[in-house]
Amino acid sequence: MKKMEEFAMKFKKSFQSVIYFILGLLACCLTINSVHADQLSKRINHMSLQDKIAQMYFVPSDGNQNDVLNAIQQYHVGGVVLFGTDFQSQTSDQFKAKLAEWQKASQIPLFIGTDQEGGTVSRLSDNPQLTNNRQFPSPQALNNNMQTEVNEARNVAGILHNLGINWNFAPVADVSSNPQSFIYPRTFGKNYQQTATYISKVVPVIQSQKVVATLKHFPGYGTAGDTHTGFASTNKSLTDFQRQDFLPFIAGIKSHADAVLASHIVINQVDNRFPASLSPQVHKILREQLHFKGIIITDDLGMGAISQFAQENHVNADVLAVEAGNDMLLSKNYQTGISAIEEAVKNHQISEKQINQSVYRILKLKEKIGLIK
């Protein structure tokens, strides 16, 4: 009996030691996170309002090296998006050196992104010599084998990272059942639940390569038209979105996706005035109902739907995008947009607190993927 009591006492002490050790580790982690948060906050407090707003700009490259360097050096933008011409007519070493030069020129390390979905949207395919003539099939071409899909997502992210690209505007979380739809070839080609499963598996492996994964195009194109050329809308109810289109996005958010891209479609049953990318109501749903805590970025504000909307309503789309709740703007209008947003802050149309929150998310993600040490 005495031996049993001694054993129980020893076990109790050992168990307590383990618990104390775990609690100590947790306290240490919380302290480290708190220190990092304080460091980022101090950095933001020392930035000018202009520089904070500039960090919110993800600028589409026009293929001109001087223009890109000007955006980086003179305006201090937060990121640059690469398109086909940015990949062409250069070796892998030349391409890496170009991106390294951009990073060296930037006060704060840059997000460098591209659209590498595979299939019809594959920027890497614009210069096969960068990847030794590798093919980049669409998700639909591989969707009979989920493990193959996962391996492809991981390998492609690894290729991007090796080239110096740290943000992929993928995966596509839209669901379409119409093969004639413009978005259909870019989707997984399956139903909502199957697409959600696919999204939940590819997001972690993309981000394991220190490449940002972007869920797009929230809240889901479905049967809506192409916003590249003009207005597109849907009369689908919010309830139907919640039961259907939101499922892949929810799966991606639960898998800790770093970013969500807001589309330009008008969701008439939620907000019949503003496109989703400029709608406070749509952003509220994403933050409060879907509990997304990462970076929300607009689709390209130079697309037809937004150009038409801004012209017809005599508004500045970049200002509206920030008002709506976007953390980053995919926009070429940084030269006029930064000052316009700064003026909106000074006029109390937009709070500086909101700007600070967005910049905190941006710098925190840059720290996460190793850009900020």
SULMOUR-V250454 format. One record per residue. RES is the residue in one small letter. PHI is phi in radians with two decimals (* if undefined). PSI is psi in whole degrees, 0 to 359 (NA if undefined). BURIAL is 1 if it has 24 or more other C-alpha atoms within 12 Angstrom, else 0. Layout:
RES;PHI;PSI;BURIAL / RES;PHI;PSI;BURIAL
This chain:
m;*;319;0 / k;-1.14;320;0 / k;-1.10;322;0 / m;-1.09;319;0 / e;-1.15;320;0 / e;-1.12;317;0 / f;-1.07;317;0 / a;-1.10;319;0 / m;-1.13;316;0 / k;-1.09;317;0 / f;-1.08;318;0 / k;-1.08;316;0 / k;-1.13;318;0 / s;-1.10;317;0 / f;-1.10;317;0 / q;-1.10;322;0 / s;-1.10;318;0 / v;-1.11;316;0 / i;-1.08;315;0 / y;-1.09;322;0 / f;-1.11;315;0 / i;-1.11;316;0 / l;-1.08;323;0 / g;-1.13;318;0 / l;-1.09;316;0 / l;-1.08;317;0 / a;-1.09;321;0 / c;-1.11;315;0 / c;-1.08;316;0 / l;-1.10;322;0 / t;-1.13;315;0 / i;-1.07;314;0 / n;-1.07;320;0 / s;-1.12;319;0 / v;-1.11;315;0 / h;-1.05;316;0 / a;-1.08;318;0 / d;-1.11;319;0 / q;-1.12;317;0 / l;-1.14;318;1 / s;-1.09;318;1 / k;-1.10;319;0 / r;-1.07;316;0 / i;-1.13;319;1 / n;-1.10;335;0 / h;-1.60;357;0 / m;-1.53;146;0 / s;-1.26;160;0 / l;-1.04;319;1 / q;-1.04;314;1 / d;-1.18;326;1 / k;-1.15;315;1 / i;-1.12;321;1 / a;-1.06;326;1 / q;-1.09;338;1 / m;-1.42;355;1 / y;-1.69;124;1 / f;-1.90;103;1 / v;-1.64;126;1 / p;-1.18;127;1 / s;-1.24;142;1 / d;-1.73;9;0 / g;1.51;356;0 / n;-1.72;116;0 / q;-1.02;320;0 / n;-1.16;321;0 / d;-1.12;318;0 / v;-1.13;314;1 / l;-1.10;325;1 / n;-1.13;317;0 / a;-1.08;323;1 / i;-1.32;311;1 / q;-1.40;320;1 / q;-1.55;327;0 / y;-1.94;346;1 / h;1.07;43;1 / v;-1.13;159;1 / g;-1.46;336;1 / g;-2.84;164;1 / v;-2.29;135;1 / v;-1.79;131;1 / l;-1.68;141;1 / f;-2.11;185;1 / g;-0.87;312;0 / t;-1.12;335;0 / d;-1.22;341;1 / f;-1.70;340;1 / q;-1.34;155;0 / s;0.98;47;0 / q;-2.76;154;0 / t;-1.42;170;0 / s;-1.05;318;1 / d;-1.13;321;0 / q;-1.15;320;0 / f;-1.12;313;1 / k;-1.08;319;1 / a;-1.13;323;0 / k;-1.11;313;1 / l;-1.19;325;1 / a;-1.12;323;0 / e;-1.14;320;0 / w;-1.08;315;1 / q;-1.11;319;1 / k;-1.13;327;0 / a;-1.37;347;0 / s;-1.61;134;1 / q;-1.09;316;1 / i;-2.00;131;1 / p;-0.86;145;1 / l;-1.59;145;1 / f;-1.29;130;1 / i;-2.12;113;1 / g;-2.10;169;1 / t;-2.80;170;1 / d;-1.72;99;1 / q;-2.10;77;1 / e;-1.50;332;1 / g;1.66;157;1 / g;1.27;234;1 / t;-1.27;341;1 / v;-2.09;92;1 / s;-2.53;95;1 / r;-1.14;327;1 / l;-1.11;336;1 / s;-1.29;349;1 / d;-1.28;347;1 / n;-2.58;87;1 / p;-1.01;334;0 / q;-1.19;341;0 / l;-1.17;335;1 / t;-2.25;27;1 / n;0.94;44;0 / n;1.07;28;0 / r;-1.18;144;0 / q;-1.59;150;1 / f;-2.22;85;1 / p;-1.18;158;1 / s;-1.27;159;1 / p;-0.97;324;1 / q;-1.13;327;1 / a;-1.20;342;1 / l;-2.03;2;1 / n;-1.35;10;1 / n;-1.49;353;0 / n;-2.46;105;0 / m;-1.09;321;0 / q;-1.13;324;0 / t;-1.12;320;0 / e;-1.05;313;1 / v;-1.12;315;1 / n;-1.08;319;1 / e;-1.12;316;1 / a;-1.06;317;1 / r;-1.14;314;1 / n;-1.15;319;1 / v;-1.13;318;1 / a;-1.08;322;1 / g;-1.10;321;1 / i;-1.12;315;1 / l;-1.03;312;1 / h;-1.04;317;1 / n;-1.10;330;0 / l;-1.44;347;1 / g;1.83;9;1 / i;-1.68;129;1 / n;-2.08;7;1 / w;-2.49;125;1 / n;-1.98;127;1 / f;-1.43;70;1 / a;-2.90;157;1 / p;-1.58;160;1 / v;-1.35;121;1 / a;-1.80;4;1 / d;-1.21;153;1 / v;-2.19;128;1 / s;-2.41;137;1 / s;-1.81;3;1 / n;-1.86;108;0 / p;-1.06;342;0 / q;-1.49;349;0 / s;-1.19;145;0 / f;-1.08;330;1 / i;-1.49;340;1 / y;-0.94;312;1 / p;-1.10;342;1 / r;-1.63;351;1 / t;-1.53;174;1 / f;-1.21;339;1 / g;1.41;15;1 / k;-2.15;185;1 / n;-1.35;181;1 / y;-1.06;313;1 / q;-1.18;318;1 / q;-1.15;322;1 / t;-1.14;321;1 / a;-1.07;318;1 / t;-1.09;315;1 / y;-1.02;312;1 / i;-1.07;317;1 / s;-1.09;333;1 / k;-1.59;327;1 / v;-1.47;331;1 / v;-1.00;310;1 / p;-1.08;323;1 / v;-1.31;328;1 / i;-1.09;312;1 / q;-1.29;342;1 / s;-1.17;342;1 / q;-1.65;14;1 / k;1.03;40;1 / v;-2.12;131;1 / v;-1.22;131;1 / a;-1.69;138;1 / t;-2.14;116;1 / l;-1.34;125;1 / k;-2.51;152;1 / h;-2.04;102;1 / f;-1.09;138;1 / p;-1.59;13;1 / g;2.03;126;1 / y;-1.20;318;1 / g;1.01;240;1 / t;-1.73;4;1 / a;-1.16;160;1 / g;-1.37;184;1 / d;-1.52;118;1 / t;-1.46;0;1 / h;-1.13;329;0 / t;-1.88;341;0 / g;3.06;192;0 / f;-1.08;145;1 / a;-2.54;140;1 / s;-2.50;167;1 / t;-2.46;145;1 / n;-1.71;11;0 / k;-1.06;139;1 / s;-1.33;158;0 / l;-1.06;322;0 / t;-1.03;317;0 / d;-1.16;321;0 / f;-1.05;316;1 / q;-1.13;324;0 / r;-1.44;339;0 / q;-2.19;279;1 / d;-1.04;328;1 / f;-1.24;339;1 / l;-0.98;312;1 / p;-1.12;325;1 / f;-1.18;319;1 / i;-1.08;318;1 / a;-1.08;318;1 / g;-1.17;321;1 / i;-1.15;319;1 / k;-1.14;336;1 / s;-1.58;12;1 / h;1.19;40;1 / a;-1.00;138;1 / d;-1.30;330;1 / a;-2.55;153;1 / v;-2.24;132;1 / l;-1.74;127;1 / a;-1.56;130;1 / s;-1.44;176;1 / h;-1.81;12;1 / i;-1.32;150;1 / v;-1.64;122;1 / i;-1.68;92;1 / n;-0.99;325;0 / q;-1.40;353;0 / v;-1.93;311;1 / d;-2.71;102;1 / n;-1.50;4;0 / r;-1.74;314;0 / f;-1.91;144;1 / p;-1.05;156;1 / a;-0.92;320;1 / s;-1.12;337;1 / l;-1.97;10;1 / s;-1.73;117;1 / p;-1.04;325;1 / q;-1.12;318;1 / v;-1.15;319;1 / h;-1.16;325;1 / k;-1.10;320;1 / i;-1.07;315;1 / l;-1.09;319;1 / r;-1.36;314;0 / e;-1.63;326;0 / q;-1.60;320;0 / l;-1.65;354;1 / h;1.01;39;0 / f;-1.43;129;1 / k;-1.99;0;1 / g;-1.55;204;1 / i;-1.52;128;1 / i;-1.74;127;1 / i;-2.19;144;1 / t;-1.29;157;1 / d;-1.20;171;1 / d;-0.99;120;1 / l;-1.31;357;1 / g;-1.58;0;1 / m;-1.22;158;1 / g;-0.94;319;1 / a;-1.06;318;1 / i;-1.40;322;1 / s;-1.03;316;1 / q;-1.14;315;1 / f;-1.08;313;1 / a;-1.12;320;1 / q;-1.20;315;0 / e;-1.21;329;0 / n;-1.83;2;0 / h;0.94;52;0 / v;-2.22;162;0 / n;-1.67;111;1 / a;-1.11;327;1 / d;-1.14;318;1 / v;-1.12;315;1 / l;-1.07;324;1 / a;-1.11;319;1 / v;-1.22;316;1 / e;-0.97;322;1 / a;-1.18;333;1 / g;2.13;11;1 / n;-1.27;142;1 / d;-1.51;327;1 / m;-2.35;149;1 / l;-2.04;123;1 / l;-1.49;94;1 / s;-2.65;140;1 / k;-1.57;357;1 / n;-1.60;30;1 / y;-1.08;329;1 / q;-1.11;324;1 / t;-1.77;333;0 / g;-1.20;320;1 / i;-1.02;312;1 / s;-1.20;326;0 / a;-1.15;319;1 / i;-1.21;321;1 / e;-1.05;319;1 / e;-1.14;322;0 / a;-1.13;326;1 / v;-1.20;314;1 / k;-1.12;331;0 / n;-1.53;4;0 / h;1.15;22;0 / q;-1.34;326;0 / i;-2.24;138;1 / s;-1.50;145;0 / e;-1.18;334;1 / k;-1.05;319;0 / q;-1.12;317;1 / i;-1.03;314;1 / n;-1.06;320;1 / q;-1.12;318;1 / s;-1.14;315;1 / v;-1.14;325;1 / y;-1.06;315;1 / r;-1.07;319;1 / i;-1.11;310;1 / l;-1.18;324;1 / k;-1.10;320;1 / l;-1.23;322;1 / k;-1.09;324;1 / e;-1.18;317;1 / k;-1.04;319;1 / i;-1.59;9;1 / g;1.57;9;0 / l;-1.34;320;1 / i;-1.85;124;0 / k;-1.55;NA;0
